[in-house]
Amino acid sequence: MLAQAAPKLGLGVSAQALSALGCSVKRLSTAETDLKTVLSEMIPAEQERLKKLKKAHGAKSLGEVTVDMAIRGMRGIPGMLWETSLLDPEEGIRFRGHSIPELQVPTKEQAAAVTEELQERSHVPPHVLKVLNALPKDAHPMSQLSVGVMALQSGSHFAAAYNRGTHKTKYWETVYEDSMDLVAKLPRLAAMIYRRTYKGGEQIQPSHSLDWAGNLAHMMGYEDPGCLEMMRM
């Protein structure tokens, strides 16, 4: 992604040079079912890649900033490095350099392992539910969701690690924990907000026999198989 974005950002770095720095992203081929283990094998190389990039090109300018750009909300000002996705008008969307047909599909075992992990993390603490129930039912659903997510901060692994003085090279480990916790809890939060806003407030408990998307539909009150499948899209 950086190789494609670099010319637009004025880095003056060719795709070949970035490739030499190890910036190309290769598809992972593994039977490992633990997602954190997979990441732990990849991240040291990514950290080293960024160190090389900073050393070789850290002093390069990203371009000129005009008053008009600032007035218009920093429009057109490159402000961060991202590699998750890039939408190209000619090629379409790419994820870490790969088009959709090139993406690796997880095995059944890998998908099952992620589903199990999300189920284990899905419990929403009582204080978060109390915070949501204290809000007016006519509050905008996205405002309710924002409040619910913020209330989860008290259980943040990253915040605890940061306060302990964890080295920044290890930040990713607790960011992973917080990210997975949030993804796991979102269906319960979203369904609760939906039910209290549009269905009179009666809540439906999660089912441990369903996957992430299926549980969202179930807790919202929709059991039709077609609806469950739609949620998975």
GROMACS elastic network, one bead per residue, 0.5 to 0.9 nm:
[ bonds ]
;  ai    aj funct       b0    kb
    1     4     6  0.52103   500
    1     5     6  0.61716   500
    1     6     6  0.84698   500
    1    23     6  0.84900   500
    1    24     6  0.80910   500
    1    25     6  0.85935   500
    1    82     6  0.78161   500
    1    83     6  0.53358   500
    1    84     6  0.77511   500
    1    85     6  0.72083   500
    1    86     6  0.66992   500
    1    94     6  0.80864   500
    1    95     6  0.80427   500
    1    96     6  0.58156   500
    1    97     6  0.52963   500
    1    98     6  0.89697   500
    2     6     6  0.56018   500
    2    15     6  0.83374   500
    2    18     6  0.78579   500
    2    23     6  0.74992   500
    2    24     6  0.86771   500
    2    81     6  0.78042   500
    2    82     6  0.76493   500
    2    83     6  0.65945   500
    2    97     6  0.87946   500
    3     6     6  0.54599   500
    3     7     6  0.77724   500
    3    13     6  0.76826   500
    3    14     6  0.68575   500
    3    16     6  0.81823   500
    3    17     6  0.85787   500
    3    18     6  0.60954   500
    3    19     6  0.77896   500
    3    23     6  0.75168   500
    3    24     6  0.79330   500
    3    97     6  0.89408   500
    4     7     6  0.69067   500
    4     8     6  0.78934   500
    4    14     6  0.88732   500
    4    15     6  0.71119   500
    4    86     6  0.86482   500
    4    97     6  0.86206   500
    5     8     6  0.54070   500
    5     9     6  0.62767   500
    5    10     6  0.88477   500
    5    11     6  0.87841   500
    5    86     6  0.85141   500
    6     9     6  0.50848   500
    6    10     6  0.62408   500
    6    11     6  0.52195   500
    6    12     6  0.67864   500
    6    13     6  0.61755   500
    6    14     6  0.75357   500
    6    15     6  0.81236   500
    7    10     6  0.52021   500
    7    11     6  0.60021   500
    7    12     6  0.59441   500
    7    13     6  0.68023   500
    7    14     6  0.74656   500
    7    15     6  0.89139   500
    8    11     6  0.77306   500
    8    12     6  0.89194   500
    9    12     6  0.81622   500
    9    61     6  0.87391   500
    9    62     6  0.54810   500
    9    63     6  0.67977   500
    9    77     6  0.88330   500
    9    78     6  0.67631   500
   10    13     6  0.81131   500
   10    60     6  0.85072   500
   10    61     6  0.71286   500
   10    62     6  0.53106   500
   10    63     6  0.59125   500
   11    14     6  0.86176   500
   11    57     6  0.78226   500
   11    60     6  0.63838   500
   11    61     6  0.67725   500
   11    62     6  0.59652   500
   11    63     6  0.82771   500
   12    60     6  0.83160   500
   13    16     6  0.81976   500
   13    17     6  0.62922   500
   13    18     6  0.68548   500
   13    57     6  0.83642   500
   14    17     6  0.51306   500
   14    18     6  0.63705   500
   14    19     6  0.85469   500
   15    18     6  0.51259   500
   15    19     6  0.60536   500
   15    20     6  0.85928   500
   15    23     6  0.88211   500
   15    24     6  0.89071   500
   16    19     6  0.50058   500
   16    20     6  0.62257   500
   16    21     6  0.87464   500
   17    20     6  0.50227   500
   17    21     6  0.64344   500
   17    22     6  0.88562   500
   17    23     6  0.87988   500
   18    22     6  0.64889   500
   18    23     6  0.53043   500
   18    24     6  0.73377   500
   18    53     6  0.81270   500
   19    22     6  0.50168   500
   19    23     6  0.50547   500
   19    24     6  0.53931   500
   20    23     6  0.72822   500
   20    24     6  0.85433   500
   21    24     6  0.83468   500
   21    49     6  0.64436   500
   21    50     6  0.88124   500
   21    52     6  0.67628   500
   21    53     6  0.69839   500
   22    25     6  0.80018   500
   22    45     6  0.86132   500
   22    46     6  0.85109   500
   22    49     6  0.61141   500
   22    52     6  0.89687   500
   23    46     6  0.82932   500
   23    49     6  0.66920   500
   23    50     6  0.85284   500
   23    53     6  0.87409   500
   24    96     6  0.85955   500
   24    97     6  0.75915   500
   25    28     6  0.89228   500
   25    96     6  0.64445   500
   25    97     6  0.65625   500
   25    98     6  0.83450   500
   26    96     6  0.88687   500
   26    97     6  0.86256   500
   26    98     6  0.88580   500
   27    98     6  0.84076   500
   27   102     6  0.85625   500
   27   103     6  0.75634   500
   27   104     6  0.69100   500
   28    38     6  0.87614   500
   28   104     6  0.75751   500
   29   104     6  0.80051   500
   30    33     6  0.84118   500
   30    38     6  0.81953   500
   31   106     6  0.88953   500
   31   107     6  0.77425   500
   31   109     6  0.84558   500
   31   110     6  0.76037   500
   32    35     6  0.75811   500
   32    37     6  0.76678   500
   32    38     6  0.67879   500
   32   109     6  0.89561   500
   32   110     6  0.72537   500
   33    37     6  0.82454   500
   33    38     6  0.80227   500
   33   107     6  0.86621   500
   33   109     6  0.66188   500
   33   111     6  0.79668   500
   33   112     6  0.84712   500
   33   113     6  0.59540   500
   33   114     6  0.77361   500
   34    37     6  0.53946   500
   34    38     6  0.65173   500
   34    39     6  0.89538   500
   34   110     6  0.75130   500
   34   113     6  0.69186   500
   34   114     6  0.76385   500
   35    38     6  0.51013   500
   35    39     6  0.63349   500
   35    40     6  0.86535   500
   35   110     6  0.82547   500
   35   113     6  0.84370   500
   35   114     6  0.73594   500
   36    39     6  0.50440   500
   36    40     6  0.60405   500
   36    41     6  0.87068   500
   36   173     6  0.80714   500
   36   176     6  0.76034   500
   36   177     6  0.89005   500
   37    40     6  0.50084   500
   37    41     6  0.64609   500
   37    42     6  0.89066   500
   38    41     6  0.54030   500
   38    42     6  0.66615   500
   38    43     6  0.89302   500
   39    42     6  0.50602   500
   39    43     6  0.58806   500
   40    43     6  0.55678   500
   40    44     6  0.72520   500
   40   173     6  0.83301   500
   41    44     6  0.69224   500
   41    45     6  0.80714   500
   42    45     6  0.58266   500
   42    46     6  0.65974   500
   43    47     6  0.60775   500
   43    48     6  0.85561   500
   43   172     6  0.84881   500
   44    47     6  0.50794   500
   44    48     6  0.62355   500
   44    49     6  0.85762   500
   44   169     6  0.86665   500
   45    48     6  0.50856   500
   45    49     6  0.60902   500
   45    50     6  0.87583   500
   46    50     6  0.63524   500
   46    51     6  0.87111   500
   47    50     6  0.53078   500
   47    51     6  0.63803   500
   47    52     6  0.88499   500
   47   169     6  0.78520   500
   48    51     6  0.50446   500
   48    52     6  0.63400   500
   48    53     6  0.86554   500
   49    52     6  0.52199   500
   49    53     6  0.62309   500
   49    54     6  0.87552   500
   50    54     6  0.61075   500
   50    55     6  0.84725   500
   51    54     6  0.52315   500
   51    55     6  0.61544   500
   51    56     6  0.86309   500
   52    55     6  0.50646   500
   52    56     6  0.60644   500
   52    57     6  0.83758   500
   53    56     6  0.52661   500
   53    57     6  0.57971   500
   53    58     6  0.69773   500
   54    57     6  0.53316   500
   54    59     6  0.79923   500
   55    58     6  0.57139   500
   55    59     6  0.84211   500
   56    59     6  0.81730   500
   57    60     6  0.54988   500
   57    61     6  0.89864   500
   58    61     6  0.84860   500
   60    63     6  0.89646   500
   61    64     6  0.81303   500
   62    77     6  0.84999   500
   62    78     6  0.69547   500
   62    79     6  0.89613   500
   63    77     6  0.81860   500
   63    78     6  0.83237   500
   64    77     6  0.83430   500
   65    68     6  0.83986   500
   65    69     6  0.65558   500
   65    70     6  0.76626   500
   65    74     6  0.86961   500
   65    76     6  0.85660   500
   65    77     6  0.67217   500
   66    69     6  0.52372   500
   66    70     6  0.66696   500
   66    71     6  0.88876   500
   67    70     6  0.51606   500
   67    71     6  0.62207   500
   67    72     6  0.86239   500
   68    71     6  0.51078   500
   68    72     6  0.61221   500
   68    73     6  0.88418   500
   68    74     6  0.84727   500
   68    75     6  0.86344   500
   69    72     6  0.52212   500
   69    73     6  0.66191   500
   69    74     6  0.50431   500
   69    75     6  0.53213   500
   69    76     6  0.65556   500
   69    77     6  0.69750   500
   70    73     6  0.54412   500
   70    75     6  0.71415   500
   70    77     6  0.83651   500
   71    74     6  0.70264   500
   71    75     6  0.85138   500
   72    75     6  0.57879   500
   73    76     6  0.89779   500
   74    77     6  0.54196   500
   74    78     6  0.84514   500
   74    79     6  0.86273   500
   75    78     6  0.85163   500
   78    81     6  0.81924   500
   82    85     6  0.76792   500
   82    86     6  0.89176   500
   83    86     6  0.75934   500
   83    95     6  0.77005   500
   83    96     6  0.55588   500
   83    97     6  0.80769   500
   84    94     6  0.83543   500
   84    95     6  0.56063   500
   84    96     6  0.51906   500
   84    97     6  0.84454   500
   85    93     6  0.68748   500
   85    94     6  0.54713   500
   85    96     6  0.57505   500
   85    97     6  0.75500   500
   85    98     6  0.88630   500
   86    92     6  0.81722   500
   86    93     6  0.56451   500
   86    94     6  0.53426   500
   86    95     6  0.66551   500
   86    96     6  0.78633   500
   86    97     6  0.79693   500
   87    90     6  0.87849   500
   87    91     6  0.78072   500
   87    92     6  0.55614   500
   87    94     6  0.64278   500
   87    95     6  0.89220   500
   88    91     6  0.52990   500
   88    93     6  0.59722   500
   88    94     6  0.78307   500
   89    92     6  0.57664   500
   89    93     6  0.83686   500
   91    94     6  0.79826   500
   91    99     6  0.82197   500
   92    99     6  0.77048   500
   93    98     6  0.83980   500
   93    99     6  0.63929   500
   93   100     6  0.75142   500
   94    97     6  0.54062   500
   94   100     6  0.67531   500
   95    98     6  0.51039   500
   95    99     6  0.64043   500
   95   100     6  0.75147   500
   95   103     6  0.80356   500
   96    99     6  0.86271   500
   98   101     6  0.79798   500
   98   102     6  0.56503   500
   98   103     6  0.62055   500
   99   102     6  0.52713   500
   99   103     6  0.65819   500
  100   103     6  0.53730   500
  100   104     6  0.88773   500
  101   104     6  0.83701   500
  106   109     6  0.79291   500
  106   110     6  0.57678   500
  106   111     6  0.61299   500
  107   110     6  0.50997   500
  107   111     6  0.62238   500
  107   112     6  0.85221   500
  108   111     6  0.51889   500
  108   112     6  0.60921   500
  108   113     6  0.85980   500
  109   112     6  0.50583   500
  109   113     6  0.61246   500
  109   114     6  0.87439   500
  110   113     6  0.50810   500
  110   114     6  0.63612   500
  110   115     6  0.86489   500
  111   114     6  0.52724   500
  111   115     6  0.62031   500
  111   116     6  0.86607   500
  112   115     6  0.50290   500
  112   116     6  0.61272   500
  112   117     6  0.86010   500
  112   211     6  0.86532   500
  113   116     6  0.51212   500
  113   117     6  0.61870   500
  113   118     6  0.86582   500
  114   117     6  0.50431   500
  114   118     6  0.61439   500
  114   119     6  0.85868   500
  115   118     6  0.51896   500
  115   119     6  0.62308   500
  115   120     6  0.87273   500
  115   210     6  0.87978   500
  115   211     6  0.58934   500
  115   212     6  0.65527   500
  116   119     6  0.51146   500
  116   120     6  0.62926   500
  116   121     6  0.87868   500
  116   208     6  0.89975   500
  116   211     6  0.82113   500
  117   120     6  0.51205   500
  117   121     6  0.63802   500
  117   122     6  0.86862   500
  117   180     6  0.84670   500
  117   184     6  0.82777   500
  118   121     6  0.51126   500
  118   122     6  0.59769   500
  118   180     6  0.70406   500
  118   181     6  0.74432   500
  118   183     6  0.74726   500
  118   185     6  0.81210   500
  118   211     6  0.86242   500
  118   212     6  0.72179   500
  119   122     6  0.51368   500
  119   123     6  0.80392   500
  119   184     6  0.66865   500
  119   185     6  0.88283   500
  119   208     6  0.69405   500
  119   211     6  0.78922   500
  119   212     6  0.75366   500
  120   123     6  0.74418   500
  120   184     6  0.81943   500
  121   124     6  0.85463   500
  121   180     6  0.75902   500
  121   181     6  0.55842   500
  121   182     6  0.85186   500
  121   183     6  0.88204   500
  121   184     6  0.56908   500
  121   185     6  0.70525   500
  122   181     6  0.69617   500
  122   182     6  0.83188   500
  122   183     6  0.82878   500
  122   186     6  0.80615   500
  122   187     6  0.82956   500
  122   188     6  0.74802   500
  123   181     6  0.89524   500
  123   184     6  0.81295   500
  123   185     6  0.65417   500
  123   188     6  0.81411   500
  124   127     6  0.84488   500
  124   128     6  0.67922   500
  124   129     6  0.73487   500
  124   152     6  0.82099   500
  124   185     6  0.62256   500
  124   188     6  0.72791   500
  124   189     6  0.78223   500
  125   128     6  0.55926   500
  125   129     6  0.69452   500
  125   152     6  0.78839   500
  126   129     6  0.52015   500
  126   130     6  0.62866   500
  126   131     6  0.87193   500
  127   131     6  0.61846   500
  127   132     6  0.87249   500
  127   151     6  0.78461   500
  127   152     6  0.88086   500
  128   131     6  0.50812   500
  128   132     6  0.63598   500
  128   133     6  0.86767   500
  128   147     6  0.87382   500
  128   148     6  0.60833   500
  128   149     6  0.83730   500
  128   150     6  0.89181   500
  128   151     6  0.56038   500
  128   152     6  0.65977   500
  128   189     6  0.89781   500
  129   132     6  0.51517   500
  129   133     6  0.61430   500
  129   134     6  0.86324   500
  129   148     6  0.77493   500
  129   189     6  0.82846   500
  129   192     6  0.85383   500
  130   133     6  0.50546   500
  130   134     6  0.61881   500
  130   135     6  0.89965   500
  131   134     6  0.52064   500
  131   135     6  0.69507   500
  131   147     6  0.77841   500
  131   148     6  0.71673   500
  131   151     6  0.74183   500
  132   135     6  0.54630   500
  132   136     6  0.86535   500
  132   144     6  0.66342   500
  132   145     6  0.84305   500
  132   147     6  0.72315   500
  132   148     6  0.62345   500
  132   151     6  0.89802   500
  132   189     6  0.88698   500
  132   192     6  0.86710   500
  132   193     6  0.78409   500
  133   136     6  0.77207   500
  133   137     6  0.81020   500
  133   196     6  0.83538   500
  134   137     6  0.87876   500
  135   138     6  0.83873   500
  135   139     6  0.69407   500
  135   144     6  0.73755   500
  136   139     6  0.54019   500
  137   140     6  0.82376   500
  137   141     6  0.87595   500
  137   144     6  0.89612   500
  137   193     6  0.85303   500
  137   196     6  0.63870   500
  137   197     6  0.53440   500
  137   198     6  0.87093   500
  137   201     6  0.86523   500
  138   141     6  0.81575   500
  138   197     6  0.65087   500
  139   142     6  0.84035   500
  139   143     6  0.66686   500
  139   144     6  0.66335   500
  139   197     6  0.81614   500
  140   143     6  0.51932   500
  140   144     6  0.63728   500
  140   145     6  0.87387   500
  140   197     6  0.86526   500
  141   145     6  0.61316   500
  141   146     6  0.86158   500
  141   190     6  0.84045   500
  141   193     6  0.63770   500
  141   194     6  0.73421   500
  141   197     6  0.74202   500
  142   146     6  0.61080   500
  142   147     6  0.86031   500
  142   193     6  0.89707   500
  143   146     6  0.50858   500
  143   147     6  0.63030   500
  143   148     6  0.86357   500
  144   147     6  0.51565   500
  144   148     6  0.61585   500
  144   149     6  0.86683   500
  144   193     6  0.68947   500
  145   149     6  0.61131   500
  145   150     6  0.85194   500
  145   186     6  0.87561   500
  145   189     6  0.69324   500
  145   190     6  0.68722   500
  145   193     6  0.72771   500
  146   149     6  0.52331   500
  146   150     6  0.61488   500
  146   151     6  0.85951   500
  147   150     6  0.51289   500
  147   151     6  0.61368   500
  147   152     6  0.88476   500
  148   151     6  0.51242   500
  148   152     6  0.66409   500
  148   189     6  0.69340   500
  149   152     6  0.52726   500
  149   153     6  0.71963   500
  149   182     6  0.77457   500
  149   186     6  0.83337   500
  149   189     6  0.82604   500
  150   153     6  0.54840   500
  150   154     6  0.84300   500
  151   154     6  0.66829   500
  151   155     6  0.87632   500
  152   155     6  0.58663   500
  152   156     6  0.71532   500
  152   182     6  0.82451   500
  153   156     6  0.50619   500
  153   157     6  0.88528   500
  153   159     6  0.80649   500
  154   157     6  0.89178   500
  154   159     6  0.83943   500
  155   158     6  0.89828   500
  155   159     6  0.82904   500
  155   160     6  0.83812   500
  155   178     6  0.84676   500
  156   159     6  0.53322   500
  156   160     6  0.65219   500
  156   161     6  0.87738   500
  156   174     6  0.81991   500
  156   175     6  0.87533   500
  156   177     6  0.83448   500
  156   178     6  0.60228   500
  156   181     6  0.89367   500
  157   160     6  0.52471   500
  157   161     6  0.61768   500
  157   162     6  0.85816   500
  157   173     6  0.89241   500
  157   174     6  0.52590   500
  157   175     6  0.73182   500
  157   177     6  0.65475   500
  157   178     6  0.60436   500
  158   161     6  0.50214   500
  158   162     6  0.59405   500
  158   163     6  0.84893   500
  158   171     6  0.70255   500
  158   172     6  0.86067   500
  158   173     6  0.81984   500
  158   175     6  0.56971   500
  158   176     6  0.87521   500
  158   177     6  0.78907   500
  158   178     6  0.68402   500
  159   162     6  0.51096   500
  159   163     6  0.61910   500
  159   164     6  0.86454   500
  159   174     6  0.84345   500
  160   163     6  0.52134   500
  160   164     6  0.63172   500
  160   165     6  0.88783   500
  160   174     6  0.87913   500
  161   164     6  0.50072   500
  161   165     6  0.64354   500
  161   166     6  0.54335   500
  161   167     6  0.88292   500
  161   171     6  0.78218   500
  161   174     6  0.71171   500
  162   165     6  0.51396   500
  162   166     6  0.55535   500
  162   167     6  0.81973   500
  162   168     6  0.85735   500
  162   171     6  0.79435   500
  163   166     6  0.75653   500
  165   168     6  0.86917   500
  166   169     6  0.83592   500
  166   170     6  0.67178   500
  166   171     6  0.71481   500
  167   170     6  0.56053   500
  167   171     6  0.68777   500
  168   172     6  0.80240   500
  169   172     6  0.71648   500
  169   173     6  0.89394   500
  170   173     6  0.57445   500
  170   174     6  0.76548   500
  171   174     6  0.57774   500
  171   175     6  0.61863   500
  171   176     6  0.85951   500
  172   176     6  0.58732   500
  172   177     6  0.85763   500
  173   176     6  0.51935   500
  173   177     6  0.65145   500
  173   178     6  0.89291   500
  174   178     6  0.61641   500
  174   179     6  0.83978   500
  175   178     6  0.51252   500
  175   179     6  0.59500   500
  175   180     6  0.85193   500
  176   179     6  0.50468   500
  176   180     6  0.60915   500
  176   181     6  0.84393   500
  177   180     6  0.53280   500
  177   181     6  0.60774   500
  177   182     6  0.85913   500
  178   181     6  0.50193   500
  178   182     6  0.60701   500
  178   183     6  0.85964   500
  179   182     6  0.51686   500
  179   183     6  0.61828   500
  179   184     6  0.85353   500
  180   183     6  0.51128   500
  180   184     6  0.60203   500
  180   185     6  0.85629   500
  181   184     6  0.51426   500
  181   185     6  0.61680   500
  181   186     6  0.86260   500
  182   185     6  0.51697   500
  182   186     6  0.60160   500
  183   186     6  0.54008   500
  183   187     6  0.78718   500
  184   187     6  0.69799   500
  184   188     6  0.82544   500
  184   212     6  0.74677   500
  185   188     6  0.55588   500
  185   189     6  0.63773   500
  185   190     6  0.86868   500
  186   189     6  0.50488   500
  186   190     6  0.58445   500
  186   191     6  0.83027   500
  186   216     6  0.86229   500
  187   190     6  0.51237   500
  187   191     6  0.58435   500
  187   192     6  0.83110   500
  187   212     6  0.72892   500
  187   213     6  0.76593   500
  187   215     6  0.70915   500
  187   217     6  0.85354   500
  187   219     6  0.79248   500
  187   220     6  0.89458   500
  188   191     6  0.52460   500
  188   192     6  0.59882   500
  188   193     6  0.85501   500
  188   205     6  0.85690   500
  188   206     6  0.75768   500
  188   215     6  0.83695   500
  188   216     6  0.69960   500
  188   219     6  0.72662   500
  189   192     6  0.52051   500
  189   193     6  0.62039   500
  189   194     6  0.85985   500
  190   193     6  0.51989   500
  190   194     6  0.61186   500
  190   195     6  0.86372   500
  190   216     6  0.77810   500
  190   220     6  0.83016   500
  191   195     6  0.60432   500
  191   196     6  0.85275   500
  191   203     6  0.81205   500
  191   204     6  0.83921   500
  191   216     6  0.63451   500
  191   217     6  0.79712   500
  191   218     6  0.86899   500
  191   219     6  0.56031   500
  191   221     6  0.85646   500
  192   195     6  0.51955   500
  192   196     6  0.61079   500
  192   197     6  0.83991   500
  192   201     6  0.77190   500
  192   202     6  0.85877   500
  192   203     6  0.63776   500
  192   204     6  0.81902   500
  192   219     6  0.76996   500
  192   220     6  0.75625   500
  193   196     6  0.52960   500
  193   197     6  0.59261   500
  193   198     6  0.83521   500
  193   201     6  0.83474   500
  194   197     6  0.52207   500
  194   198     6  0.57998   500
  194   199     6  0.71464   500
  194   201     6  0.83471   500
  194   220     6  0.66866   500
  195   198     6  0.54535   500
  195   200     6  0.63909   500
  195   201     6  0.50784   500
  195   202     6  0.63563   500
  195   203     6  0.63232   500
  195   204     6  0.84966   500
  195   219     6  0.83823   500
  195   220     6  0.63732   500
  195   221     6  0.82189   500
  196   199     6  0.58678   500
  196   200     6  0.54498   500
  196   202     6  0.68167   500
  196   203     6  0.76886   500
  197   200     6  0.67539   500
  197   201     6  0.67990   500
  198   201     6  0.76033   500
  199   202     6  0.68405   500
  199   203     6  0.88268   500
  199   220     6  0.88954   500
  200   203     6  0.89333   500
  203   219     6  0.72976   500
  203   220     6  0.82439   500
  203   221     6  0.88386   500
  204   218     6  0.76318   500
  204   220     6  0.72774   500
  204   221     6  0.71647   500
  205   218     6  0.85368   500
  205   219     6  0.62906   500
  206   209     6  0.89099   500
  206   210     6  0.83579   500
  206   215     6  0.60713   500
  206   216     6  0.81332   500
  206   218     6  0.72436   500
  206   219     6  0.60021   500
  207   210     6  0.58083   500
  207   211     6  0.86317   500
  207   214     6  0.88934   500
  207   215     6  0.63226   500
  207   218     6  0.77265   500
  207   219     6  0.83013   500
  208   211     6  0.76871   500
  208   215     6  0.80584   500
  209   215     6  0.85180   500
  210   213     6  0.79392   500
  210   214     6  0.54247   500
  210   215     6  0.54898   500
  210   218     6  0.85160   500
  211   214     6  0.51693   500
  211   215     6  0.59277   500
  211   216     6  0.86261   500
  212   215     6  0.53602   500
  212   216     6  0.65046   500
  212   232     6  0.82561   500
  213   216     6  0.51028   500
  213   217     6  0.65243   500
  213   218     6  0.86769   500
  213   228     6  0.67329   500
  213   229     6  0.79953   500
  213   230     6  0.86643   500
  213   231     6  0.53531   500
  213   232     6  0.52657   500
  213   233     6  0.87317   500
  214   217     6  0.52898   500
  214   218     6  0.61415   500
  214   219     6  0.86702   500
  214   223     6  0.85718   500
  214   225     6  0.87794   500
  214   227     6  0.84079   500
  214   229     6  0.73792   500
  214   231     6  0.68308   500
  214   232     6  0.72391   500
  215   219     6  0.59688   500
  215   220     6  0.83678   500
  215   228     6  0.81423   500
  216   219     6  0.53266   500
  216   220     6  0.61732   500
  216   221     6  0.87009   500
  216   222     6  0.87342   500
  216   228     6  0.82183   500
  216   231     6  0.77010   500
  217   220     6  0.51179   500
  217   221     6  0.63480   500
  217   222     6  0.51924   500
  217   223     6  0.68349   500
  217   224     6  0.87513   500
  217   227     6  0.69094   500
  217   228     6  0.57567   500
  217   231     6  0.68119   500
  218   221     6  0.51181   500
  218   222     6  0.51714   500
  218   223     6  0.56280   500
  218   224     6  0.88788   500
  218   228     6  0.77290   500
  219   222     6  0.73827   500
  220   223     6  0.89512   500
  222   225     6  0.86324   500
  222   227     6  0.67381   500
  222   228     6  0.76015   500
  223   226     6  0.84548   500
  223   227     6  0.70221   500
  223   228     6  0.69569   500
  224   227     6  0.52744   500
  224   228     6  0.65065   500
  224   229     6  0.88061   500
  225   228     6  0.50649   500
  225   229     6  0.61785   500
  225   230     6  0.85608   500
  226   229     6  0.50818   500
  226   230     6  0.61013   500
  226   231     6  0.87026   500
  227   231     6  0.62920   500
  227   232     6  0.88124   500
  228   231     6  0.52216   500
  228   232     6  0.66588   500
  229   232     6  0.51440   500
  229   233     6  0.68435   500
  230   233     6  0.53837   500
